[in-house]
Every structure is written in C-alpha cells, then in structure tokens.
C-alpha cells in the first residue's frame, strides 16, 4: 500500500482564516491521489485502531428531524457510490463490521477520514445532521449537536460573524463543488485525536518533538437533499520529514501569525519551537550514543 500523501499548505504570508476553496481534483502534487475523495495508504491501520478507541460521544447524531435523516441518507448513498469506484473492499469490510451501530458508523470505522453532514435548514442557516469526528483538532464535537453554521464557526478568529455570510457559505457547500481546502497547525506529538480532554494542556512547555498537522477538507454538495457532506483527513509530518525550504516557510509563518490565531491554534512562538527542536536533538543524541 502506498505511503501517505504529502501536503504543505503553509504560506510565508501572515496566517489568516479563510475559505481557501479549490475545485476538487486540483493537482497539489499528489497525482492521481488528488482525484480521490478517500485516500487509503499504509497508515490506515493506525487510523482505524485509534478511531475505534475514541469515546462514543465523538459521534453526534441528530434524531427526530426528517431533514437530518434525509441528509444522512443522501450522504450514505454518495459514500456508497463513491467507494464502489475508489475502494470497493471498504464497503465489504464495513458490511462485516458487527460492532458498528449503523452503516454510517461502519464506514467511519473503515475509513481514515472523519466526516460531518450539514443540512441547509431554515433560511440556509445550516444545521448539523451528523458529526463523526474522532480526530478533532482542539475542539469538542459533542457540543455541536444540531448547531447552526454560524455557531460552529463563531470561535474561529476572522470568521465573518454575520448570518448573511454564514448563509452564503452554506449555500456554496450545498449547491456548488465539490471543493477541497487545507488547514494546518503545529503540535508537539502526532496524536490523531487532539480533543481538548486528551491533548497536553501545556502544549509547548517542555515539548520534545515538533509535527506539522494538516487537514485535507472536502465539501461534497448533495443538492437534492439540500445538504452537504464534509470530509476531513488528518496528516502529520515530523519536522525532520520537511525540507529546509519548508522549515524556512514555517518559521516565517510563525513569526508573522497574529496573536489571536496563535492562541486559537496553539501554535508555538519561535523560541518555543527552537526549544522543542533542541530537546528533540538532545534526545536523539542520547538514544544514539547513550
């Protein structure tokens, strides 16, 4: 099985939160894999093991709403048809999963990707029909049952905090695409699950490793059901996997990041980064010669 895709969406320009949508299928240097919605690689086993170990509350199902049920049905149909083309064996594995609560849960337990289903809802405000995010990047999926699009993104610095802007984004996700975007952060460990309850509270205080964490996010429109499927795949790249040029870009980006985004994304300062790298080098020397 192939190694993981390698994405580096970091710009030396000052970091800001933006939609950053690209038409799905855009070549980001990964060839045929950029044409795949679901990327299966040599790390799949680890992802599935950690998914199955995640607390059950990471899966939020909105019951008692006909629109939510229709949206989930449309998402399931799309996933079935897409996997039949990209990875039919995943459908077979999911069908044999006797521990799953339903078919969407079985697919979640068979895929590296997390996913959410969003309904357009009343006045295109957007509402969650399903959140199955077992590898959150510092947020709490269990608190967003039935939340509208504006509420979900309210904590994000720079998010256009108006109902009209949120409605425009919801309509884009429901009616247009599919699109792909990337977001990135840095962390001192390669734990896939970065829920606030399990990740280190101190983060960079005493850190002895540095990883670039990238999320490949895909929006799939389901217009017949006035809904959208949102796929999230997490990738980690250790500092020494990156090139010298990429190190320089990351340093520039960190030096220029606004304080509110640094806090929101738990990014290190340059001194914190250098201290973590120095500790990593000392440990590597100790392991080699000790």
C-alpha positions as CSV (number, residue, x, y, z in Angstrom):
1,X,0.0,0.0,0.0
2,X,1.3,3.5,-0.8
3,X,2.7,5.9,1.7
4,X,0.7,8.9,2.8
5,X,0.1,11.9,0.6
6,X,2.4,14.9,1.3
7,X,0.7,18.3,1.6
8,X,2.3,21.5,2.6
9,X,-0.3,24.3,2.5
10,X,1.8,26.8,4.6
11,X,2.4,30.2,3.2
12,X,5.0,32.7,4.4
13,X,2.3,35.4,4.3
14,X,0.6,36.3,7.6
15,X,-1.8,33.5,8.5
16,X,-5.5,34.3,8.4
17,X,-8.6,32.1,8.5
18,X,-10.3,32.0,5.1
19,X,-12.4,29.6,3.0
20,X,-9.5,28.9,0.6
21,X,-11.6,26.7,-1.6
22,X,-10.2,24.9,-4.6
23,X,-12.1,22.8,-7.1
24,X,-11.8,19.2,-6.2
25,X,-9.3,17.4,-8.4
26,X,-6.9,20.3,-8.4
27,X,-3.3,18.8,-8.6
28,X,-1.4,19.6,-5.4
29,X,1.5,17.4,-6.4
30,X,0.0,14.1,-5.4
31,X,-1.0,13.0,-8.9
32,X,-3.9,10.5,-9.0
33,X,-4.4,10.7,-5.3
34,X,-5.6,14.3,-5.7
35,X,-8.5,12.8,-7.7
36,X,-9.6,10.6,-4.8
37,X,-12.1,11.6,-2.1
38,X,-10.9,8.8,0.2
39,X,-7.1,8.2,0.5
40,X,-6.2,4.8,1.7
41,X,-2.5,4.3,2.5
42,X,0.0,2.4,4.7
43,X,-1.2,4.3,7.8
44,X,-4.8,3.2,7.5
45,X,-4.5,0.5,10.2
46,X,-3.3,3.1,12.8
47,X,-6.2,5.4,11.9
48,X,-8.8,2.7,12.2
49,X,-7.4,1.4,15.5
50,X,-7.5,5.0,17.0
51,X,-10.9,5.6,15.7
52,X,-12.3,2.5,17.4
53,X,-10.7,3.6,20.6
54,X,-12.2,7.1,20.6
55,X,-15.0,7.8,23.0
56,X,-18.5,7.1,21.7
57,X,-19.5,10.8,22.3
58,X,-17.3,11.9,19.4
59,X,-20.2,10.8,17.2
60,X,-23.1,13.2,17.4
61,X,-26.3,12.0,15.7
62,X,-29.3,14.4,15.4
63,X,-32.5,12.4,15.9
64,X,-36.2,13.3,15.4
65,X,-35.6,15.6,12.4
66,X,-36.8,14.5,8.9
67,X,-34.4,16.8,7.2
68,X,-31.5,15.5,9.1
69,X,-32.5,11.9,8.3
70,X,-32.8,12.8,4.6
71,X,-29.4,14.4,4.6
72,X,-27.7,11.4,6.2
73,X,-29.4,9.1,3.7
74,X,-28.1,11.3,0.8
75,X,-24.6,11.3,2.3
76,X,-24.7,7.5,2.8
77,X,-25.8,7.0,-0.9
78,X,-23.0,9.2,-2.1
79,X,-20.4,7.4,0.0
80,X,-21.6,4.0,-1.2
81,X,-21.4,5.0,-4.9
82,X,-18.0,6.8,-4.5
83,X,-16.4,3.9,-2.6
84,X,-17.7,1.4,-5.1
85,X,-15.5,3.2,-7.6
86,X,-12.5,4.1,-5.4
87,X,-12.3,1.3,-2.8
88,X,-15.0,-1.3,-3.1
89,X,-13.3,-3.5,-0.5
90,X,-14.1,-0.9,2.1
91,X,-17.8,-1.5,1.6
92,X,-17.2,-5.2,2.1
93,X,-15.3,-4.6,5.3
94,X,-17.9,-2.2,6.6
95,X,-20.7,-4.6,5.9
96,X,-19.0,-7.2,8.0
97,X,-18.5,-4.9,11.0
98,X,-20.8,-6.3,13.6
99,X,-19.7,-3.8,16.2
100,X,-20.9,-0.8,14.3
101,X,-24.1,1.0,15.3
102,X,-25.3,1.6,11.8
103,X,-24.0,1.8,8.2
104,X,-22.5,5.3,8.6
105,X,-20.8,4.2,11.7
106,X,-19.4,1.2,10.0
107,X,-18.0,3.4,7.2
108,X,-16.5,5.8,9.8
109,X,-14.7,2.8,11.4
110,X,-13.4,1.7,8.0
111,X,-12.1,5.0,6.7
112,X,-9.2,7.3,7.7
113,X,-11.5,10.3,7.1
114,X,-13.8,11.9,9.7
115,X,-17.0,13.4,8.3
116,X,-19.9,15.6,9.0
117,X,-23.3,16.0,7.4
118,X,-24.8,19.5,7.2
119,X,-28.4,20.4,6.3
120,X,-29.2,23.8,4.7
121,X,-32.1,24.1,7.1
122,X,-34.4,27.1,7.5
123,X,-33.2,30.2,5.7
124,X,-29.9,28.3,4.8
125,X,-28.6,28.8,8.3
126,X,-27.2,25.3,8.2
127,X,-27.5,22.7,10.9
128,X,-25.6,19.5,11.8
129,X,-27.3,16.2,11.0
130,X,-24.3,14.1,11.9
131,X,-20.8,14.8,13.3
132,X,-18.5,11.9,13.3
133,X,-15.1,13.5,14.2
134,X,-12.9,11.2,16.2
135,X,-9.7,13.2,15.4
136,X,-10.7,16.8,16.3
137,X,-8.0,19.5,16.2
138,X,-8.6,21.1,19.6
139,X,-12.4,21.4,19.5
140,X,-15.3,19.4,21.1
141,X,-17.6,17.7,18.5
142,X,-20.0,16.6,21.3
143,X,-21.1,20.2,21.9
144,X,-22.3,20.8,18.4
145,X,-25.4,18.6,18.1
146,X,-27.9,20.5,15.9
147,X,-25.7,23.6,15.9
148,X,-26.1,26.1,13.0
149,X,-23.2,27.0,10.8
150,X,-22.6,30.4,12.4
151,X,-22.4,28.9,15.9
152,X,-20.0,26.2,14.8
153,X,-17.5,28.7,13.4
154,X,-18.1,31.5,15.9
155,X,-14.9,30.7,17.9
156,X,-12.7,30.9,14.8
157,X,-10.8,34.3,14.6
158,X,-11.6,36.2,11.4
159,X,-14.7,34.2,10.6
160,X,-17.3,36.5,9.1
161,X,-19.6,36.6,12.0
162,X,-22.8,37.6,10.3
163,X,-25.9,35.5,9.5
164,X,-25.7,36.6,5.8
165,X,-22.1,35.4,5.5
166,X,-22.9,32.1,7.1
167,X,-25.9,31.6,4.8
168,X,-23.7,32.3,1.8
169,X,-21.2,29.7,2.9
170,X,-23.9,27.1,3.5
171,X,-25.4,27.7,0.0
172,X,-21.9,27.3,-1.5
173,X,-21.5,23.9,0.3
174,X,-24.9,22.7,-0.7
175,X,-25.2,23.9,-4.2
176,X,-21.6,24.0,-5.6
177,X,-18.5,21.9,-5.7
178,X,-17.1,19.6,-4.6
179,X,-14.3,21.7,-3.2
180,X,-11.1,21.0,-1.3
181,X,-9.2,23.1,1.2
182,X,-6.4,22.7,3.6
183,X,-5.8,24.0,7.1
184,X,-2.7,23.5,9.2
185,X,-1.3,23.8,12.7
186,X,1.7,22.5,14.6
187,X,1.8,20.2,17.6
188,X,4.3,18.5,19.9
189,X,3.0,15.0,19.2
190,X,1.4,13.1,16.4
191,X,-1.7,12.0,18.3
192,X,-4.5,11.9,15.8
193,X,-7.1,12.7,18.5
194,X,-6.4,16.3,19.6
195,X,-9.6,16.7,21.7
196,X,-9.0,19.2,24.5
197,X,-9.6,16.4,27.0
198,X,-6.7,14.3,25.8
199,X,-4.1,16.6,24.4
200,X,-1.5,18.2,26.6
201,X,-2.7,21.3,28.3
202,X,0.8,22.9,28.3
203,X,1.4,22.0,24.7
204,X,4.8,23.6,24.1
205,X,6.0,23.9,27.7
206,X,8.6,21.1,27.8
207,X,7.7,19.7,24.3
208,X,10.4,17.5,22.8
209,X,9.0,17.0,19.3
210,X,7.5,19.1,16.5
211,X,4.9,18.0,14.0
212,X,3.1,19.8,11.2
213,X,-0.6,18.8,11.3
214,X,-2.5,19.2,8.0
215,X,-6.2,18.7,7.4
216,X,-7.5,18.0,3.9
217,X,-11.1,19.1,4.0
218,X,-13.6,18.3,1.2
219,X,-17.1,19.6,0.7
220,X,-19.5,17.5,-1.3
221,X,-22.8,19.1,-2.3
222,X,-25.9,17.0,-2.0
223,X,-28.4,19.4,-3.6
224,X,-31.4,17.1,-3.9
225,X,-31.4,16.8,-0.1
226,X,-30.4,20.5,0.4
227,X,-27.3,19.2,2.4
228,X,-23.6,18.7,2.2
229,X,-21.0,16.1,3.2
230,X,-17.8,17.4,4.8
231,X,-14.8,15.0,4.8
232,X,-11.7,15.6,7.0
233,X,-8.4,13.7,6.7
234,X,-5.6,14.4,9.1
235,X,-1.9,14.1,8.2
236,X,1.1,14.5,10.4
237,X,4.7,15.3,9.2
238,X,7.6,15.3,11.6
239,X,9.9,18.3,11.5
240,X,12.8,16.2,10.1
241,X,10.5,15.0,7.3
242,X,10.2,18.5,5.9
243,X,12.7,20.2,3.7
244,X,15.0,23.1,4.6
245,X,12.8,25.4,2.4
246,X,9.7,24.2,4.2
247,X,11.4,24.9,7.6
248,X,12.1,28.5,6.5
249,X,8.5,29.0,5.4
250,X,7.1,27.6,8.6
251,X,9.4,29.9,10.6
252,X,8.3,32.9,8.6
253,X,4.6,32.0,9.0
254,X,5.0,31.5,12.8
255,X,6.9,34.9,13.2
256,X,4.0,36.7,11.4
257,X,1.0,34.9,12.8
258,X,-1.5,37.2,14.7
259,X,-1.7,36.6,18.4
260,X,-5.3,35.6,18.4
261,X,-4.7,32.9,15.8
262,X,-1.6,31.7,17.6
263,X,-3.7,31.2,20.8
264,X,-6.6,29.6,18.9
265,X,-4.4,27.1,17.0
266,X,-2.0,26.6,19.9
267,X,1.0,27.5,17.7
268,X,4.4,27.8,19.2
269,X,6.4,31.0,19.3
270,X,9.8,30.9,17.6
271,X,11.6,30.5,20.9
272,X,9.2,27.7,21.9
273,X,9.8,26.0,18.5
274,X,13.6,26.2,18.9
275,X,13.5,24.9,22.4
276,X,11.4,21.9,21.4
277,X,13.7,21.2,18.5
278,X,16.7,21.4,20.8
279,X,15.2,18.9,23.2
280,X,14.4,16.6,20.3
281,X,18.0,16.7,19.2
282,X,19.3,16.0,22.7
283,X,17.0,13.0,23.0
284,X,18.1,11.7,19.5
285,X,21.8,12.0,20.6
286,X,21.1,10.3,23.8
287,X,19.3,7.5,22.1
288,X,22.1,7.1,19.6
289,X,25.1,7.3,22.0
290,X,23.6,6.7,25.4
